[in-house]
Amino acid sequence: MQILYHDADLAVIVKPVGLDSESAVPQEIKRLLGGECFTVHRLDLNVGGVMVYARTKAAAAALSRAITESTMIKEYVALVHGETEESGDWEDLLLKDNRKNKVFVVSRERGGVKRARLAFTRLAVRDGHSLVRIRLYTGRSHQIRVQFASRKHPLLGDHKYGARDNLTAPQLFSCCLTFPWKGQTLRFEQLPEWGI
């Protein structure tokens, strides 16, 4: 696990694929840096990327507020099947089936349905696949994965949502976090090898 930045309040890290963001990562931060560690957002087990953790309760409250007020900007890169549009701004209604741990795009509002919005720009087309950079406006479970899959562009390696390839994990990476902190704006960026 790579640490991009740390001080008395924050730890910004690059979560490896396969490390649980809610238990294993905080334990590793405590082991490496000491003190407390509070999770304020999460990434799926099979997704890696830039994350911020609070090292005090006050920092956790401030970061949670930034998420709630949408002043924390989360950006991702993904490699998806097919050639996408050059850019897009998608808003969908999502319903999670907790028994199957799977999310579906639905056509009407009802109990448990949540609005989900993202915008993306296509960066490149390689071997019939599109490399896209995504700005996430809502943080719904499996949101990026299901919104792209519903438009016939499943993420490479995402067999849960229709990918037909030999990769073992979705090609999705949290590449950039930007958030207000003590009167300034902090920004941390890292790209995976396949996203460069």
C-alpha positions as CSV (number, residue, x, y, z in Angstrom):
1,M,0.0,0.0,0.0
2,Q,1.4,3.3,-1.1
3,I,1.0,6.4,1.2
4,L,0.8,9.6,-0.9
5,Y,0.5,12.0,2.0
6,H,0.0,12.0,5.8
7,D,-0.1,14.4,8.7
8,A,-1.8,14.4,12.1
9,D,-5.3,14.6,10.5
10,L,-5.2,12.7,7.2
11,A,-3.7,9.8,5.4
12,V,-4.0,9.6,1.7
13,I,-3.2,6.2,0.2
14,V,-3.3,4.1,-2.9
15,K,-5.5,1.1,-2.1
16,P,-4.4,-2.1,-3.9
17,V,-6.9,-4.4,-5.5
18,G,-7.9,-7.1,-3.0
19,L,-7.4,-5.0,0.2
20,D,-10.7,-4.3,2.0
21,S,-11.1,-0.5,2.3
22,E,-13.2,-0.6,5.5
23,S,-11.0,-3.0,7.7
24,A,-7.7,-4.0,6.1
25,V,-6.6,-0.5,4.9
26,P,-7.3,1.2,8.3
27,Q,-5.4,-1.6,10.1
28,E,-2.5,-1.1,7.8
29,I,-2.5,2.7,8.2
30,K,-2.5,2.2,12.0
31,R,0.3,-0.2,11.8
32,L,2.4,2.1,9.6
33,L,1.6,5.5,11.1
34,G,0.2,4.7,14.6
35,G,-2.8,6.5,16.1
36,E,-6.4,6.2,15.1
37,C,-7.9,5.8,11.6
38,F,-11.4,6.4,10.4
39,T,-13.0,5.4,7.1
40,V,-15.0,8.1,5.4
41,H,-15.6,6.5,2.0
42,R,-15.0,3.1,0.4
43,L,-13.9,1.3,-2.7
44,D,-15.0,-2.2,-3.7
45,L,-12.6,-5.0,-2.8
46,N,-11.7,-5.6,-6.4
47,V,-11.0,-1.9,-7.2
48,G,-7.9,0.1,-6.4
49,G,-7.0,3.7,-6.2
50,V,-6.6,6.9,-4.2
51,M,-8.4,7.2,-0.9
52,V,-8.3,9.5,2.1
53,Y,-8.7,8.4,5.7
54,A,-9.2,10.6,8.8
55,R,-6.8,10.2,11.7
56,T,-9.0,12.2,14.1
57,K,-12.7,12.3,14.8
58,A,-12.8,16.0,13.9
59,A,-11.1,15.2,10.5
60,A,-13.6,12.4,9.9
61,A,-16.5,14.8,10.5
62,A,-14.9,17.4,8.1
63,L,-14.3,14.9,5.4
64,S,-17.8,13.4,5.8
65,R,-19.2,16.9,5.5
66,A,-17.2,17.4,2.2
67,I,-18.7,14.2,0.8
68,T,-22.2,15.1,1.9
69,E,-21.9,18.7,0.5
70,S,-20.3,17.4,-2.8
71,T,-17.2,19.4,-2.3
72,M,-15.0,16.2,-2.4
73,I,-14.5,15.5,-6.1
74,K,-13.9,11.8,-7.0
75,E,-12.5,10.9,-10.4
76,Y,-11.8,7.4,-11.9
77,V,-10.3,5.9,-14.9
78,A,-11.8,2.8,-16.5
79,L,-11.2,0.6,-19.5
80,V,-14.5,-0.5,-21.1
81,H,-15.5,-2.7,-23.9
82,G,-16.4,-1.0,-27.2
83,E,-16.0,2.5,-28.4
84,T,-17.9,5.0,-26.2
85,E,-19.1,8.4,-27.1
86,E,-16.4,11.1,-26.8
87,S,-18.1,12.3,-23.6
88,G,-21.3,11.9,-21.6
89,D,-23.2,13.0,-18.6
90,W,-25.5,10.2,-17.4
91,E,-28.1,10.2,-14.7
92,D,-29.9,6.9,-14.0
93,L,-32.1,5.3,-11.4
94,L,-30.3,2.4,-9.6
95,L,-31.8,-0.4,-7.5
96,K,-29.6,-2.7,-5.5
97,D,-30.5,-6.4,-5.0
98,N,-28.7,-7.1,-1.7
99,R,-29.2,-10.9,-2.0
100,K,-27.3,-11.0,-5.2
101,N,-25.0,-8.0,-4.4
102,K,-25.9,-6.6,-7.8
103,V,-27.2,-3.3,-9.0
104,F,-29.7,-2.7,-11.8
105,V,-30.7,0.4,-13.8
106,V,-34.5,0.8,-13.5
107,S,-36.9,3.0,-15.4
108,R,-39.1,4.3,-12.5
109,E,-38.8,5.5,-8.9
110,R,-39.9,3.1,-6.2
111,G,-38.7,2.0,-2.8
112,G,-34.9,1.6,-2.6
113,V,-34.2,3.3,-5.9
114,K,-31.5,5.9,-5.9
115,R,-30.4,8.5,-8.4
116,A,-26.9,8.2,-9.8
117,R,-25.0,10.7,-11.9
118,L,-21.6,10.6,-13.5
119,A,-19.8,12.4,-16.4
120,F,-17.0,11.0,-18.5
121,T,-14.5,11.9,-21.2
122,R,-13.1,9.3,-23.5
123,L,-9.3,9.5,-23.4
124,A,-8.3,6.9,-26.0
125,V,-9.5,3.9,-28.0
126,R,-7.2,0.8,-27.9
127,D,-7.9,-2.5,-29.5
128,G,-11.7,-1.8,-29.6
129,H,-11.8,-0.7,-25.9
130,S,-12.2,2.8,-24.6
131,L,-10.2,4.4,-21.8
132,V,-12.4,6.8,-20.0
133,R,-12.0,9.3,-17.2
134,I,-15.0,9.6,-15.0
135,R,-16.2,12.3,-12.6
136,L,-18.5,10.8,-10.0
137,Y,-21.3,13.0,-8.7
138,T,-23.0,10.4,-6.5
139,G,-21.4,7.5,-4.8
140,R,-23.7,4.6,-5.3
141,S,-22.7,0.9,-4.9
142,H,-21.3,-0.4,-8.2
143,Q,-22.4,2.8,-9.9
144,I,-19.8,3.2,-12.6
145,R,-19.8,-0.5,-13.4
146,V,-23.6,-0.7,-13.9
147,Q,-24.0,2.6,-15.7
148,F,-21.4,1.6,-18.3
149,A,-22.7,-2.0,-18.6
150,S,-26.3,-0.8,-19.1
151,R,-25.1,1.0,-22.2
152,K,-23.3,-2.1,-23.6
153,H,-19.9,-1.0,-22.4
154,P,-19.0,-3.3,-19.4
155,L,-15.7,-2.7,-17.8
156,L,-13.0,-5.1,-18.8
157,G,-12.6,-7.7,-16.1
158,D,-16.1,-7.1,-14.7
159,H,-17.8,-10.4,-15.2
160,K,-20.6,-9.6,-12.8
161,Y,-21.8,-7.0,-15.2
162,G,-21.3,-8.7,-18.6
163,A,-17.5,-8.6,-19.5
164,R,-16.3,-11.5,-21.6
165,D,-12.6,-11.5,-21.1
166,N,-9.9,-13.2,-19.1
167,L,-9.1,-10.4,-16.6
168,T,-9.7,-11.1,-13.0
169,A,-10.8,-7.7,-11.7
170,P,-12.7,-4.7,-13.2
171,Q,-10.4,-2.2,-14.9
172,L,-11.5,0.6,-12.7
173,F,-9.3,2.9,-10.6
174,S,-9.9,5.8,-8.3
175,C,-7.3,8.2,-9.9
176,C,-8.0,11.6,-8.3
177,L,-9.4,13.1,-5.1
178,T,-9.8,16.8,-4.6
179,F,-11.3,18.3,-1.4
180,P,-11.2,21.5,0.7
181,W,-9.0,21.3,3.8
182,K,-8.3,24.1,6.3
183,G,-8.9,26.9,3.8
184,Q,-7.1,25.3,0.8
185,T,-7.8,22.7,-1.8
186,L,-5.9,19.4,-1.6
187,R,-5.6,17.3,-4.8
188,F,-4.0,13.8,-5.1
189,E,-3.7,11.9,-8.3
190,Q,-2.3,8.5,-9.3
191,L,-2.9,6.5,-12.4
192,P,-2.7,2.7,-12.8
193,E,-0.3,1.3,-15.4
194,W,-3.1,0.5,-17.8
195,G,-4.5,4.0,-17.5
196,I,-1.5,5.9,-18.7
